[in-house]
Amino acid sequence: MRKKRPTPPSALTDIAFLLLLFFLIMAITSFQTPVPLDPAQAQAQEIDLSTIPTLYIAKTGELYQEGKPTTIESIEADTSYALLADKATEFSAIHPIIEALKSKGVATLHLLVEEQE
């Protein structure tokens, strides 16, 4: 009979380090909104939004850009924006933002939704 060799302790630390690294990378790359949002559901069209600036509208009508609270006046003029609002947000809070973006010369506004199940 052969004797079992003990597992070197360095192998266990390597595994722990790799697991820690994996979870850190997943936490950094996961999509997070500045406020908790529950978007509306609809049939979605797949487009790449990585280069398009995104605006977030909370239930209360507060506007966020790049994770920071902002006002419609401080938003820079751009050709397109993506808009993500909570499904409980009233249209009376969304409509003035859409109109202000239109007056700033925004040609394309992408309304973001969750894909319908």
N, C-alpha and C positions, 0 to 999 in steps of 0.2 A: 504494500500500500504506500502511496505517495503522501507526503505531508503537504497540506495546503499552505501556499505562500500567503502571507498577510498582504492585504491591499495597502500600497503605500499611501500615506496620508495626503501627499501632494495631489493625487488623483482626485480626491474628494474636494479639495479646495479649488481645483481647476473647474470641476463641474459646478460648484457653487458660484464661482466667478462668472462662468458662461451664462448661467441662469439669471444672475443679477443683471448682466449686460443685456440679455434678451428682453427682460421686463422694462428696463430703462429705455431702450430703443422703442419698444411698443408704446410706452407712455408718452414719449416725445412726439411720435408720428401719428398718434390717434387724433381724430378731429374733435376739437373742443370749442364750444361757443362761449362768449364772455358771460352770458346769462343763460339759465336753463330754458331751452326752447323745445316746444313740441310742434314741429312743422306739420302743415296740412299734407294729406296724402292725395296723390294723383298719379296718372301715368306719366312717367318721367322720360325725358329725352336725354341720352348720354352725350355730354359735352365736357371738354376740358376747361375747368374753371380756375386752374392754378395761377393764371396770369391776370385774372379779372378781379378787381377789388370787390370785397363783399361787405355789405351793410347788414347789420342785425337789428331787428326791431323786437323789443321785449313786449310782454303782455300789457305793460303800462304805457307803451308808446315811446319808451326811451330808445334812442338811436345809438348804435355802437359801430365803430370801424376799427379794425385791427385790435379788437379786444378792449378798446378804450371808449368811454362815453364821448359823444361828439354831438354837434348841432348840424343842421342842414346847411347853415350858412358857411361853416368851416370846411365843408366837403369840396375837394378840388374838382374842377371840370375835367371830365374824362369822356371817352366815346361810349364806354359800356360799364355797367355795374351789375353785380349779382345782389339780390335782395332776399333775405331769409327772415321770415316773421313767424311768431308763434301762431298756431291756428286759433287761439283765443283772442288774438289782437283784433280790435275792431277796425273796419275799413276806414273809419273817420280818422284814425291815427296813421294809416298807411297812405291814404290819398294825398295829403299835403306833401309828403316826402316824394311821391312819384311825380307830382306836379313841379316841385322844386328841381328835381333832377332833370325833368324835361326842359325847364327854363334855362338850366345850366348847359344845355346842349348834349345831354346824354341821348345817344341814338338807339342804344340797345339796353334793355333792362331784363336780366334773367331772374325770374321768380323761382326760387329753390323750394322744392317739396321733397317729401319722402316718397319712395316708390310704393305704389299701392300693392298690397298683399293679395 
